[in-house]
């Protein structure tokens, strides 16, 4: 886990720097600069574009990670081959988008007609994000994760914030700001091209005949099989925002987006670690080293669960304080329970560790496809049932329920097929700690001075986590890991 730990730590640093920028953007800059309907439009267009990306990608991200270790040479040919397939996938996705344009317009015509005039931007963002995702997967296969994370998590959000400031000071109007999103997504792609060129791994080589026998067929088959799972996973993440715009209004989506952005920070540790362990797990499977995978499975579960639980509690016990900092907070605080349910779903996902990554790179990858497709269908059905009943909170509850069921199904499958289990006595200790602190803070009084209240609650929370770790009862390994990496972040 040494290489994994070092890479994931640097990746986590960039991820959380991105979170800081993202929090400033989403919780202050966007609500201050945009009306609620404008913010809803701004987010809906981007979510729609990013929803199309996995369909155009055709599963190539996972395919590159799985088959890269099988090549002793011709990696540049592998990249050019992948880019060509991605281009074909984009052409197919773009054709379907325009073919069903009337139906897409119909989704927003009643409750969110403002979205329709900006639909032309969607495919531009899709193309740029698609190309970036292929280069990201290629870089990840070299275990170069931190710089791509910088471009994806930090640079993109920084550019978006700067572009929004141009709108705020009236250098550009709203139409220009929306069109400018094309450039905002294009610059990180240019950054990835420069970075891979600097590493001397970005070359266009069309010597595809030099691939091992059957390599291309196996790669394409695996990618096409897993692409539905990848697309369904993205659908699970993005469909709620789009359905809120469609079924309620753009203002409701603005409220939902801000609440969702608060909760999404909880999954940052999982996202950072996942980027690093994917090629490691793929390599272990290629060598049939199952004990090493089991070790990663358990360590990742405890580390992700512990850190994600701390972040979740930190957000929830200070939720009123956080909303006080948001411009027009009286409007946006209606999303408070969205934060709770989405956050709880992210903690559940962290608890079950790397089950998706293990399934994708095992011989049982088809099961992950079936499970993910079923879950994507379920999230759509639950949204249709719960959004009319509970509004935006219904969308969040649907996401949490699907996340729980999705992970439970994968857990039992891995336990039965591969005899792998991510849980240990440490898991139970972390769970008990989380429940106890949740109940404790529910009973604490609230101070009139909300800054004092925020400081005291945060100090109490960190003191419990740190104190119990120092006593060796729970979280000792996690705190030692963080302290060690802060002192010596490089290998």
RODO-2510 file (C-alpha; in nm, 4 decimals, decimal comma):
residues 491
     n   res          X          Y          Z
     1     x     0,0000     0,0000     0,0000
     2     x     0,3031     0,2341     0,0115
     3     x     0,2744     0,3572    -0,3475
     4     x    -0,1042     0,3650    -0,3170
     5     x    -0,0859     0,5654     0,0053
     6     x     0,1556     0,8249    -0,1322
     7     x    -0,0304     0,8702    -0,4581
     8     x    -0,3698     0,8818    -0,2871
     9     x    -0,2441     1,1357    -0,0332
    10     x    -0,1227     1,3778    -0,3017
    11     x    -0,4392     1,3165    -0,4977
    12     x    -0,6460     1,3855    -0,1857
    13     x    -0,4591     1,7149    -0,1330
    14     x    -0,5543     1,8313    -0,4825
    15     x    -0,9058     1,6971    -0,4344
    16     x    -0,9561     1,8976    -0,1164
    17     x    -0,7973     2,2078    -0,2652
    18     x    -1,0569     2,1648    -0,5393
    19     x    -1,3208     2,1297    -0,2710
    20     x    -1,2167     2,4599    -0,1142
    21     x    -1,2421     2,6345    -0,4499
    22     x    -1,5638     2,4495    -0,5272
    23     x    -1,7147     2,5464    -0,1924
    24     x    -1,6336     2,9105    -0,2542
    25     x    -1,7859     2,8862    -0,6015
    26     x    -2,0989     2,6911    -0,5147
    27     x    -2,1797     2,8237    -0,1674
    28     x    -2,0998     3,1898    -0,2194
    29     x    -2,0004     3,3001    -0,5706
    30     x    -2,2740     3,1261    -0,7723
    31     x    -2,5669     3,2231    -0,5439
    32     x    -2,4321     3,5776    -0,5233
    33     x    -2,3753     3,6220    -0,8966
    34     x    -2,6749     3,4307    -1,0355
    35     x    -3,0469     3,4257    -0,9867
    36     x    -3,1789     3,0851    -0,8795
    37     x    -3,3156     3,0088    -1,2285
    38     x    -2,9830     3,1080    -1,3880
    39     x    -2,7944     2,8856    -1,1456
    40     x    -3,0307     2,5990    -1,2266
    41     x    -2,9659     2,6483    -1,5984
    42     x    -2,5910     2,6716    -1,5411
    43     x    -2,5848     2,3371    -1,3571
    44     x    -2,8404     2,1537    -1,5724
    45     x    -2,6469     2,2126    -1,8960
    46     x    -2,3244     2,0846    -1,7425
    47     x    -2,4919     1,7839    -1,5802
    48     x    -2,6601     1,6922    -1,9066
    49     x    -2,3281     1,7121    -2,0938
    50     x    -2,1443     1,5030    -1,8342
    51     x    -2,4264     1,2506    -1,8325
    52     x    -2,3611     1,1818    -2,2026
    53     x    -1,9830     1,1344    -2,1561
    54     x    -1,9881     0,7689    -2,0386
    55     x    -2,2197     0,6742    -2,3240
    56     x    -1,9738     0,8243    -2,5717
    57     x    -1,6753     0,6756    -2,3893
    58     x    -1,8046     0,3199    -2,4445
    59     x    -1,6333     0,1915    -2,1305
    60     x    -1,2849     0,2788    -2,2553
    61     x    -1,1701     0,4198    -1,9198
    62     x    -1,1972     0,0843    -1,7436
    63     x    -1,0750    -0,0963    -2,0551
    64     x    -0,7547     0,1091    -2,0669
    65     x    -0,6858     0,0454    -1,6980
    66     x    -0,7498    -0,3294    -1,7276
    67     x    -0,5548    -0,3972    -2,0488
    68     x    -0,2646    -0,1549    -2,0086
    69     x    -0,0690    -0,4007    -1,7828
    70     x    -0,0979    -0,6659    -2,0562
    71     x     0,1168    -0,4588    -2,2935
    72     x     0,4940    -0,4712    -2,2717
    73     x     0,5209    -0,2137    -2,5523
    74     x     0,3039    -0,0223    -2,8022
    75     x     0,1389     0,1867    -2,5280
    76     x     0,1257     0,4838    -2,7675
    77     x    -0,0567     0,2700    -3,0227
    78     x    -0,2986     0,1710    -2,7473
    79     x    -0,3729     0,5391    -2,6773
    80     x    -0,4364     0,6257    -3,0435
    81     x    -0,6573     0,3176    -3,0799
    82     x    -0,8588     0,4221    -2,7725
    83     x    -0,8949     0,7798    -2,8981
    84     x    -1,0297     0,6577    -3,2305
    85     x    -1,2943     0,4419    -3,0612
    86     x    -1,3849     0,7348    -2,8347
    87     x    -1,4321     0,9567    -3,1419
    88     x    -1,6660     0,6984    -3,2946
    89     x    -1,8528     0,6793    -2,9654
    90     x    -1,8936     1,0565    -2,9592
    91     x    -2,0280     1,0627    -3,3138
    92     x    -2,2820     0,7975    -3,2179
    93     x    -2,3852     0,9784    -2,8980
    94     x    -2,4102     1,3140    -3,0786
    95     x    -2,6250     1,1598    -3,3508
    96     x    -2,8636     1,0156    -3,0929
    97     x    -2,8741     1,3495    -2,9092
    98     x    -2,9877     1,5326    -3,2191
    99     x    -3,2179     1,2505    -3,3272
   100     x    -3,4059     1,2717    -2,9966
   101     x    -3,3751     1,6467    -2,9632
   102     x    -3,7518     1,7010    -2,9609
   103     x    -3,7922     1,4546    -2,6743
   104     x    -3,5108     1,6220    -2,4787
   105     x    -3,6698     1,9629    -2,5336
   106     x    -4,0001     1,8177    -2,4140
   107     x    -3,8440     1,7203    -2,0799
   108     x    -3,7749     2,0845    -1,9950
   109     x    -4,0435     2,2695    -2,1917
   110     x    -4,2976     2,2826    -1,9083
   111     x    -4,0960     2,3531    -1,5914
   112     x    -3,7541     2,4703    -1,7155
   113     x    -3,7837     2,6215    -2,0661
   114     x    -3,4750     2,8398    -2,0123
   115     x    -3,2547     2,5328    -2,0571
   116     x    -3,3617     2,4793    -2,4178
   117     x    -3,1778     2,7785    -2,5654
   118     x    -2,8434     2,6470    -2,4354
   119     x    -2,8705     2,2841    -2,5431
   120     x    -2,6258     2,3512    -2,8279
   121     x    -2,3471     2,3857    -2,5692
   122     x    -2,3998     2,0332    -2,4349
   123     x    -2,2158     1,8379    -2,7055
   124     x    -1,9136     2,0697    -2,6997
   125     x    -1,8661     2,0079    -2,3275
   126     x    -1,9272     1,6360    -2,3816
   127     x    -1,6529     1,6120    -2,6441
   128     x    -1,3958     1,7966    -2,4325
   129     x    -1,4777     1,6005    -2,1155
   130     x    -1,4663     1,2743    -2,3136
   131     x    -1,1174     1,3427    -2,4516
   132     x    -0,9999     1,4435    -2,1052
   133     x    -1,1356     1,1205    -1,9542
   134     x    -0,9376     0,9083    -2,2037
   135     x    -0,6135     1,0937    -2,1296
   136     x    -0,6905     1,0695    -1,7573
   137     x    -0,7289     0,6892    -1,7788
   138     x    -0,4079     0,6622    -1,9818
   139     x    -0,2168     0,8695    -1,7251
   140     x    -0,3677     0,6647    -1,4420
   141     x    -0,2310     0,3485    -1,6020
   142     x     0,1186     0,4902    -1,5485
   143     x     0,0169     0,5532    -1,1839
   144     x     0,0315     0,9266    -1,2584
   145     x    -0,2829     1,0377    -1,0803
   146     x    -0,2158     1,3577    -0,8881
   147     x    -0,1610     1,5999    -1,1808
   148     x    -0,4705     1,4817    -1,3721
   149     x    -0,6585     1,5290    -1,0448
   150     x    -0,5242     1,8850    -1,0293
   151     x    -0,6588     1,9640    -1,3749
   152     x    -0,9928     1,7958    -1,3041
   153     x    -1,0584     1,9105    -0,9477
   154     x    -0,8631     2,2355    -0,9080
   155     x    -0,7942     2,3953    -1,2452
   156     x    -1,1435     2,3408    -1,3858
   157     x    -1,3118     2,4861    -1,0776
   158     x    -1,0696     2,7767    -1,0652
   159     x    -1,1435     2,8618    -1,4281
   160     x    -1,5164     2,8325    -1,3690
   161     x    -1,4948     3,0687    -1,0724
   162     x    -1,2907     3,3249    -1,2662
   163     x    -1,5357     3,3083    -1,5561
   164     x    -1,8242     3,3615    -1,3142
   165     x    -1,6473     3,6670    -1,1695
   166     x    -1,6276     3,8124    -1,5225
   167     x    -2,0064     3,7774    -1,5357
   168     x    -2,0459     3,9272    -1,1884
   169     x    -1,8518     4,2413    -1,2781
   170     x    -2,0496     4,2615    -1,6037
   171     x    -1,7629     4,2034    -1,8462
   172     x    -1,9799     3,9374    -2,0089
   173     x    -2,3521     3,8654    -2,0150
   174     x    -2,5238     3,5381    -1,9245
   175     x    -2,5297     3,4092    -2,2832
   176     x    -2,1569     3,4690    -2,3164
   177     x    -2,0899     3,3069    -1,9821
   178     x    -2,2769     2,9923    -2,0847
   179     x    -2,0959     2,9763    -2,4199
   180     x    -1,7653     3,0323    -2,2427
   181     x    -1,8078     2,7011    -2,0607
   182     x    -1,6687     2,5445    -2,3780
   183     x    -1,3366     2,7199    -2,3178
   184     x    -1,3497     2,6429    -1,9465
   185     x    -1,3646     2,2681    -2,0219
   186     x    -1,1149     2,2994    -2,3072
   187     x    -0,8239     2,4444    -2,1100
   188     x    -0,7862     2,1459    -1,8699
   189     x    -0,7737     1,9207    -2,1762
   190     x    -0,4881     2,1298    -2,3152
   191     x    -0,3192     2,0994    -1,9756
   192     x    -0,3430     1,7183    -1,9896
   193     x    -0,1942     1,7158    -2,3395
   194     x     0,1001     1,9281    -2,2225
   195     x     0,1503     1,7094    -1,9115
   196     x     0,1535     1,3793    -2,1007
   197     x     0,3837     1,5334    -2,3604
   198     x     0,6163     1,6369    -2,0781
   199     x     0,6144     1,2741    -1,9545
   200     x     0,6974     1,1697    -2,3132
   201     x     0,4124     0,9224    -2,3247
   202     x     0,1833     1,1155    -2,5598
   203     x     0,2542     0,9956    -2,9116
   204     x     0,0206     0,9112    -3,1949
   205     x     0,1275     0,5679    -3,3134
   206     x    -0,0973     0,3659    -3,5435
   207     x     0,0982     0,0392    -3,5324
   208     x    -0,2084    -0,1537    -3,4222
   209     x    -0,0960    -0,4706    -3,5986
   210     x     0,1761    -0,5107    -3,3334
   211     x    -0,0753    -0,5714    -3,0543
   212     x    -0,0730    -0,9277    -2,9106
   213     x    -0,3073    -1,1702    -3,0819
   214     x    -0,6664    -1,1161    -2,9742
   215     x    -0,5796    -0,8031    -2,7745
   216     x    -0,7962    -0,5584    -2,9697
   217     x    -1,0982    -0,7880    -2,9696
   218     x    -1,0708    -0,8585    -2,5968
   219     x    -1,0205    -0,4879    -2,5174
   220     x    -1,3216    -0,3782    -2,7222
   221     x    -1,5429    -0,6555    -2,5826
   222     x    -1,4515    -0,5716    -2,2231
   223     x    -1,4997    -0,1980    -2,2802
   224     x    -1,8395    -0,2436    -2,4441
   225     x    -1,9554    -0,4745    -2,1660
   226     x    -1,8443    -0,2378    -1,8904
   227     x    -1,9577     0,0781    -2,0682
   228     x    -2,3190     0,0197    -1,9689
   229     x    -2,2108    -0,0140    -1,6074
   230     x    -2,0089     0,3082    -1,6293
   231     x    -2,2946     0,4896    -1,8004
   232     x    -2,5427     0,3605    -1,5445
   233     x    -2,3142     0,4732    -1,2591
   234     x    -2,3027     0,8247    -1,4026
   235     x    -2,6775     0,8125    -1,4523
   236     x    -2,7182     0,7347    -1,0828
   237     x    -2,5063     1,0399    -0,9951
   238     x    -2,6499     1,2919    -1,2423
   239     x    -3,0092     1,1963    -1,3146
   240     x    -3,1508     1,3388    -0,9914
   241     x    -3,0390     1,6928    -1,0784
   242     x    -3,1857     1,6695    -1,4281
   243     x    -3,5111     1,5170    -1,3000
   244     x    -3,5460     1,7911    -1,0367
   245     x    -3,5242     2,0511    -1,3170
   246     x    -3,7684     1,8545    -1,5297
   247     x    -4,0238     1,7664    -1,2600
   248     x    -4,0063     2,0771    -1,0390
   249     x    -3,8135     2,3832    -1,1603
   250     x    -3,4708     2,5331    -1,2243
   251     x    -3,4939     2,7141    -0,8894
   252     x    -3,5422     2,3785    -0,7163
   253     x    -3,2399     2,2408    -0,9003
   254     x    -3,0339     2,5387    -0,7827
   255     x    -3,1275     2,4567    -0,4217
   256     x    -3,0576     2,0878    -0,4807
   257     x    -2,7234     2,1596    -0,6493
   258     x    -2,5926     2,3661    -0,3597
   259     x    -2,6995     2,1033    -0,1061
   260     x    -2,5537     1,8228    -0,3176
   261     x    -2,2233     2,0103    -0,3472
   262     x    -2,1960     2,0286     0,0312
   263     x    -2,2428     1,6534     0,0616
   264     x    -2,0204     1,5560    -0,2300
   265     x    -1,7088     1,6561    -0,0342
   266     x    -1,7667     1,3449     0,1776
   267     x    -1,6740     1,1182    -0,1128
   268     x    -1,3457     1,2955    -0,1865
   269     x    -1,1336     1,0421     0,0081
   270     x    -1,3003     0,7563    -0,1760
   271     x    -1,2571     0,9228    -0,5134
   272     x    -0,8897     1,0007    -0,4508
   273     x    -0,8047     0,6501    -0,3294
   274     x    -1,0085     0,4879    -0,6079
   275     x    -0,8074     0,6655    -0,8774
   276     x    -0,4894     0,5106    -0,7394
   277     x    -0,6027     0,1582    -0,6499
   278     x    -0,7732     0,0836    -0,9822
   279     x    -0,4521     0,0060    -1,1751
   280     x    -0,3084    -0,1682    -0,8668
   281     x    -0,6095    -0,3994    -0,8395
   282     x    -0,5981    -0,4647    -1,2145
   283     x    -0,2321    -0,5603    -1,1851
   284     x    -0,2982    -0,7921    -0,8881
   285     x    -0,5776    -0,9658    -1,0795
   286     x    -0,3468    -1,0163    -1,3773
   287     x    -0,1079    -1,1965    -1,1365
   288     x    -0,3955    -1,3694    -0,9513
   289     x    -0,2723    -1,2176    -0,6254
   290     x    -0,6015    -1,2317    -0,4352
   291     x    -0,4526    -1,1914    -0,0846
   292     x    -0,3094    -0,8528    -0,1863
   293     x    -0,6514    -0,7456    -0,3147
   294     x    -0,8156    -0,8556     0,0105
   295     x    -0,5640    -0,6485     0,2070
   296     x    -0,6406    -0,3409    -0,0022
   297     x    -1,0145    -0,4099     0,0330
   298     x    -0,9993    -0,4008     0,4145
   299     x    -0,7534    -0,1139     0,4531
   300     x    -0,9408     0,1056     0,2094
   301     x    -1,2733     0,0354     0,3812
   302     x    -1,1535     0,1408     0,7272
   303     x    -0,9653     0,4445     0,5996
   304     x    -1,2474     0,5709     0,3780
   305     x    -1,5191     0,5026     0,6350
   306     x    -1,3340     0,6765     0,9167
   307     x    -1,2439     0,9903     0,7219
   308     x    -1,5797     1,0152     0,5421
   309     x    -1,7680     0,9779     0,8705
   310     x    -1,5644     1,2580     1,0266
   311     x    -1,6397     1,4874     0,7327
   312     x    -2,0105     1,3943     0,7326
   313     x    -2,0472     1,4712     1,1039
   314     x    -1,8475     1,7921     1,0638
   315     x    -2,0839     1,9142     0,7939
   316     x    -2,4086     1,8037     0,9579
   317     x    -2,3423     1,9435     1,3071
   318     x    -2,2578     2,2793     1,1450
   319     x    -2,5207     2,2745     0,8714
   320     x    -2,7025     2,5859     0,9961
   321     x    -2,3740     2,7758     1,0161
   322     x    -2,2821     2,6750     0,6594
   323     x    -2,6166     2,7967     0,5243
   324     x    -2,5742     3,1293     0,7051
   325     x    -2,2688     3,1948     0,4866
   326     x    -2,4588     3,1464     0,1603
   327     x    -2,6070     3,4548    -0,0109
   328     x    -2,9880     3,4343    -0,0151
   329     x    -2,9654     3,1634     0,2523
   330     x    -3,3393     3,1820     0,3255
   331     x    -3,3988     3,0375    -0,0227
   332     x    -3,1252     2,7743    -0,0277
   333     x    -3,1609     2,6354     0,3262
   334     x    -3,4591     2,4374     0,2013
   335     x    -3,1985     2,1863     0,0853
   336     x    -3,0753     2,1023     0,4359
   337     x    -3,2113     1,7473     0,4351
   338     x    -3,0696     1,6891     0,0894
   339     x    -2,7270     1,7347     0,2504
   340     x    -2,8117     1,4742     0,5151
   341     x    -2,9411     1,2040     0,2816
   342     x    -2,6781     1,2498     0,0092
   343     x    -2,4073     1,2643     0,2746
   344     x    -2,5319     0,9468     0,4380
   345     x    -2,5272     0,7746     0,0998
   346     x    -2,1644     0,8793     0,0467
   347     x    -2,0644     0,7431     0,3889
   348     x    -2,2319     0,4122     0,3028
   349     x    -2,0415     0,4013    -0,0257
   350     x    -1,7129     0,4650     0,1564
   351     x    -1,7911     0,1908     0,4107
   352     x    -1,8219    -0,0771     0,1432
   353     x    -1,4763     0,0104     0,0111
   354     x    -1,3510    -0,0852    -0,3354
   355     x    -1,6228    -0,3352    -0,4247
   356     x    -1,6923    -0,1775    -0,7650
   357     x    -1,3240    -0,1589    -0,8564
   358     x    -1,2705    -0,5239    -0,7591
   359     x    -1,5725    -0,6390    -0,9567
   360     x    -1,4758    -0,4437    -1,2684
   361     x    -1,1304    -0,6009    -1,2890
   362     x    -1,2318    -0,9515    -1,1836
   363     x    -1,3705    -1,2255    -1,4070
   364     x    -1,7133    -1,1370    -1,2669
   365     x    -1,7205    -0,7916    -1,4259
   366     x    -2,0470    -0,8763    -1,6036
   367     x    -2,2240    -0,8913    -1,2677
   368     x    -2,1234    -0,5306    -1,2007
   369     x    -2,2855    -0,4407    -1,5312
   370     x    -2,6134    -0,6114    -1,4403
   371     x    -2,6215    -0,4645    -1,0891
   372     x    -2,5449    -0,1117    -1,2080
   373     x    -2,8086    -0,1178    -1,4800
   374     x    -3,0694    -0,2408    -1,2328
   375     x    -2,9713     0,0337    -0,9883
   376     x    -2,9951     0,3029    -1,2572
   377     x    -3,3470     0,1869    -1,3415
   378     x    -3,4317     0,1895    -0,9727
   379     x    -3,3034     0,5455    -0,9201
   380     x    -3,5220     0,6727    -1,2046
   381     x    -3,8290     0,4937    -1,0677
   382     x    -3,7648     0,6107    -0,7110
   383     x    -3,7166     0,9676    -0,8298
   384     x    -4,0488     0,9580    -1,0115
   385     x    -4,2128     0,8231    -0,6956
   386     x    -4,0407     1,0345    -0,4304
   387     x    -3,9834     1,3737    -0,5970
   388     x    -4,3587     1,4488    -0,6340
   389     x    -4,4094     1,3309    -0,2736
   390     x    -4,1112     1,4900    -0,0945
   391     x    -3,9694     1,7390    -0,3459
   392     x    -3,5916     1,7724    -0,3644
   393     x    -3,5524     1,5669    -0,0448
   394     x    -3,7202     1,2814    -0,2313
   395     x    -3,4415     1,2824    -0,4897
   396     x    -3,1815     1,2679    -0,2119
   397     x    -3,3601     0,9832    -0,0310
   398     x    -3,3776     0,7913    -0,3587
   399     x    -3,0016     0,8311    -0,4055
   400     x    -2,9259     0,7127    -0,0508
   401     x    -3,1527     0,4074    -0,0816
   402     x    -3,0003     0,3054    -0,4134
   403     x    -2,6473     0,3538    -0,2771
   404     x    -2,7250     0,1261     0,0172
   405     x    -2,8869    -0,1467    -0,1892
   406     x    -2,6211    -0,1268    -0,4610
   407     x    -2,3385    -0,1799    -0,2134
   408     x    -2,5109    -0,4536    -0,0154
   409     x    -2,5698    -0,6564    -0,3328
   410     x    -2,2058    -0,6203    -0,4412
   411     x    -2,0810    -0,7039    -0,0913
   412     x    -2,2651    -1,0359    -0,0761
   413     x    -2,1614    -1,1243    -0,4305
   414     x    -1,7904    -1,0677    -0,3581
   415     x    -1,8159    -1,2524    -0,0282
   416     x    -1,9765    -1,5518    -0,2007
   417     x    -1,7683    -1,5621    -0,5195
   418     x    -1,4244    -1,4411    -0,4071
   419     x    -1,4511    -1,4897    -0,0286
   420     x    -1,3538    -1,1247     0,0184
   421     x    -1,4805    -0,9124     0,3056
   422     x    -1,3930    -0,5455     0,3659
   423     x    -1,5062    -0,5394     0,7282
   424     x    -1,3074    -0,5959     1,0468
   425     x    -1,3507    -0,5263     1,4210
   426     x    -1,2207    -0,1758     1,3469
   427     x    -1,5247    -0,1169     1,1247
   428     x    -1,7613    -0,1782     1,4169
   429     x    -1,5631     0,0566     1,6405
   430     x    -1,5827     0,3357     1,3809
   431     x    -1,9565     0,2796     1,3429
   432     x    -2,0152     0,2961     1,7193
   433     x    -1,8088     0,6150     1,7388
   434     x    -2,0120     0,7767     1,4627
   435     x    -2,3506     0,6880     1,6125
   436     x    -2,2440     0,7999     1,9611
   437     x    -2,1203     1,1382     1,8382
   438     x    -2,4304     1,1892     1,6230
   439     x    -2,6528     1,1372     1,9285
   440     x    -2,4271     1,3566     2,1421
   441     x    -2,4490     1,6541     1,9077
   442     x    -2,8254     1,6168     1,8726
   443     x    -2,8498     1,6924     2,2459
   444     x    -2,6065     1,9851     2,2566
   445     x    -2,7534     2,3352     2,2897
   446     x    -2,6969     2,5924     2,0161
   447     x    -2,5184     2,9182     2,0996
   448     x    -2,6600     3,2472     1,9741
   449     x    -2,3189     3,3461     1,8382
   450     x    -2,3046     3,1129     1,5387
   451     x    -1,9268     3,1554     1,4921
   452     x    -1,8693     3,0462     1,8526
   453     x    -2,1120     2,7588     1,8018
   454     x    -1,9245     2,6470     1,4899
   455     x    -1,5833     2,6585     1,6602
   456     x    -1,6959     2,4718     1,9728
   457     x    -1,8797     2,1986     1,7842
   458     x    -1,5880     2,1447     1,5491
   459     x    -1,3364     2,1329     1,8353
   460     x    -1,5449     1,8790     2,0252
   461     x    -1,5800     1,6592     1,7177
   462     x    -1,2094     1,6627     1,6291
   463     x    -1,1127     1,6152     1,9937
   464     x    -1,3164     1,2954     2,0163
   465     x    -1,1744     1,1560     1,6929
   466     x    -0,8164     1,2541     1,7760
   467     x    -0,8359     1,1636     2,1450
   468     x    -0,9714     0,8145     2,0858
   469     x    -0,7109     0,7597     1,8141
   470     x    -0,4297     0,8608     2,0499
   471     x    -0,5666     0,6219     2,3107
   472     x    -0,5555     0,3488     2,0480
   473     x    -0,9259     0,2673     2,0673
   474     x    -1,0326     0,3631     1,7159
   475     x    -0,8723     0,5403     1,4186
   476     x    -0,5121     0,5095     1,5343
   477     x    -0,3863     0,3840     1,1972
   478     x    -0,5776     0,6533     1,0033
   479     x    -0,4396     0,9410     1,2128
   480     x    -0,0866     0,8018     1,2002
   481     x    -0,1144     0,7753     0,8214
   482     x    -0,2298     1,1364     0,7872
   483     x     0,0402     1,2640     1,0258
   484     x     0,3107     1,0680     0,8477
   485     x     0,2087     1,1960     0,5059
   486     x     0,1938     1,5560     0,6270
   487     x     0,5486     1,5227     0,7570
   488     x     0,6753     1,3378     0,4515
   489     x     0,4336     1,3551     0,1585
   490     x     0,6799     1,2177    -0,0968
   491     x     0,7812     0,8508    -0,1424
***
